[in-house]
Amino acid sequence: MTNVLQDKSTGIWDRLYKDFEDGKPLGISYPTEALVICVSNLRKKGLDVHKYFEDNDSEHSIKTNFTGISLEIGFGSIANLKMMSEKGFICQGLEVSEEAVIRGEKQIENENIDNISLQHWSPLKIPFPDNSFDFIYGLQSVYYNLDFTAFIKEVQRVLTPGGQFLFSFFSNKHSYMDYIEEVDENIAKWSENHPNKRLRDAAFYQPKNKNELLELFSEFEDVRVFTTDSDQTPLFESWWYVQGTK
């Protein structure tokens, strides 16, 4: 059943992107704030509140000029990839939608960006060797990998020792939680009354609470879960973010 649901969800996303405005970049045109904050503070990780502000004369440089290779899983638009590129990372992006890859590559060509590469991907195996990436992230996307335990093992495999990750999930307070149908334990799908008609029937992995997220990622180090809330749009958006280190 999981494979059938996975294939169906992949098809939904590809159709959704094909229906976007012709000839235009997909999705949001700005990077995710939680990712910007996370990456900008990579060199401040573990500092207490006082040492956090001891960055006189390095306020900008401490947040940029990174080295290493990053991977975005489910990029949709290339806004996050562009931000990571500007911070110094060599960037790889995986996406289940061929349409998203085509439009992203066109944007990369038009903007003459030379350190972002995109690849069409069919879950679940991440198509890179062991220990390939220094930073892996997937925002508003990775929960569409329905065999999530196997997905986490793949993330652990391709992260370098000491490599870090950041992933997001719907919190129980998100308005979208009013429009779900339970399919199996931790598997749900968007119902027929979901306000975004293009998402209806797409299946996703939904953790029950923050403690479950901590348990899922328990083989990593320095794992923490934090929440962001916003009522800026007609939806109440509430996200759980999990970050940690291999």
N, C-alpha and C positions, 0 to 999 in steps of 0.2 A: 504493500500500500504506500509506503514512504516514497518509493521510486516513482510511482504514478503521480503522487502529489507534487514531488519535486519537479518532474517534467512539466506538469501543468502550470506550476508557478513560474517556471522559466519562460514558458510560452506567453504567459500574461505580461511579464515584464518586457519581453521583446515587442509585443504588440503595443504596449503602452508607449514605448519610446518611438516606435514607428509612427504613432499618431501625433507626436509632438510637431510643433510648427516647422514646416519644411525649411531646410537649409539653415536652421539656427542651432546653436549649441543646446544641449539638453540640461534640464534641471536647474538647480540654483547656480548663480554666477559668483558666489562668494563662498569661502571656506567655512567649515563648521567651527563655531567658536570654541567648543571644548577641545577640538584637535589643536587649534592655534595655541591655546593656553597650555595644553599638555606638552607640545613640542617646544614651545618657548621656555618651558621650565625644566627641560631635561637635565640641564647642568645644575639645577637647584634642588634636584630630588633629594629628599631626606633632611633638608635644612629646617631648623626650627624657625619660628616666626621672626626672630631677631636677625639671625644670619641670612634669612631670605632677602632682606633689604640691604645687605652689605655688598652692593655691587657698584659702588662709586667708580666712575670712569669706565665701566664696562656694561652699562645699562642696555646698550643695543647689541654689542658683539656677543654677550653671553647668551642671547636668544637666537643667534643665527650662525652662519659659517659652519654648519654641521658637515660631517663626512659620513659615508655609509650608504646603504641601499635600503629603500623603504618599499613596502608593498601595500597597495590599497585593494581590498577585496570588495567588489561591488561598487565601482566608482560612480556610475551614472553620468554625472557631469565630471569635468576634469578640474573643478575649482580647488579641491583639496590637493590634487597632484601638483597643480601650479604653485600653490603655497609651499608645499614640501620641497619642490624644485628650487624655489627662491631662497629657501633656508639652507640649501647646499646638498640635499640628498639626490642620489640617482634614484629615479622613481619608476616602479613597475605598477601597472594596474590590471586587475582581472575583472571581467564582467560577463555575466551570463547572456547579455543581450548583444547580438552582433550589431544591431543598429547603434547602440551606444559606442561600440568600438569604432565603427565607421565614422560617426560624427566627431568623436573625440580625436581620432587621427587627423581628420580634416582641420579641426581647430588647431592642433599641434603644428600642422604644416603651415597654416595661415599665419600663426603667431611666431613661427620659426623657433620653436622650443626644441632643444636638442638632448635633454636628459630625462624625458618621459617616454616610456614604451607601454603600449596597451596590448592586451591579449584576450581573445574570446576564450571563455572557460566553461566547462561543464562540471559541476560539482560531482565528486567530492575531493578527489586528489588534487592538491595544489601542484601545478606542473613545473616545479623547480627542485633542484637538489637540496639535500640536507644542509642546514646552517647557511642559508642564502641571504637572510635579511636581518638588518639591525633594528628595524621598526616595522611592525605590521599593524594596520588599522582597517576597520570596516564599520562604517557609521550609517545607521538607518538601512542596513542591508544584510548583515551576516546571519540574522535570525531566520532568513529564508533558506538556510542550510538545515534541512530537517534532521539529519543524523548528526546532531550537534556534538555528541561525544567524539565521534570520528573526526569531525571538523577541528575540534580542539587539538587532537593528536597531530593533525596535519600542521596546524599552526606551530605546535611545539617542535615538530620535525624541521621546519624550514627556518625557524628563528635561530640566529647565532647565539652561542652562550653569552648571557648578559643582554641579549636583545629584548626589546620591550614591545608591548602591544596596547591597543586601545580599541574597545568595541562598545557599541551601544545597543540597548534593548528598550522596548516600551516599558515604562513603569505602570503599575496598576492604576495610577491616577490619570493616565493619558486618555483623552476623549475617545480615541479609537477603540478602547476596551469596551465601549458600549455597543460595538458592532462586530462581535466575534462569535463564532460557533466552535465549540470544542470538538475536535476530531479524535484525539487520543491523548494520553498523558503528555502534557507539555506541548502538544501540537494543536493548533487552532487554525481557523481560516476566516477571512473577512466575509461577513454575511452579505446577503442580498440587499440589505438596507444601508450598507456602508455609503457615506456621502460621496466618496470618490468612486464612481462607478467602474473606473478602469482597474481598480484593485480587487474588486469582488471575486471571491473564490480562491485568491492566492493564499497558500498555506504557509505557516511560519512557526518557529519554535518560540515558546513564551515561558520564561522562568516564572515561578510563582512569587518569588521575593528576592531580596538582596542576599540573604543567606544561601539560597540555592545557587546564585551566581558565584559566590565565594567557594562553595563546594565544587562547582563545575571546574573552576580554575585552580583547584587546590594544589596541583602539582607544580605550579609556578611560584615564584617568590614575590614578596612585597605587593601582594594583590590587595587592591582596595576598590570599593564601589562607591560612586558618588552620583548625585541626582541633580538634574537641571530642570527647571520648570519655566514655562512662559505662557502667558495668555495674550500675546501680541496679536495673534490671528484669531479667527472665529473658533478655532479649536483650542482646548487647553492641552498644551504639549508638555509631556513629562517623560524624561528619559533617565534610564539607569546606564551609567558608563562604568565599565570595568577595565582596569589597567593593571599591568603587572610585568614581571621580568622572568625570563627563562634562566 
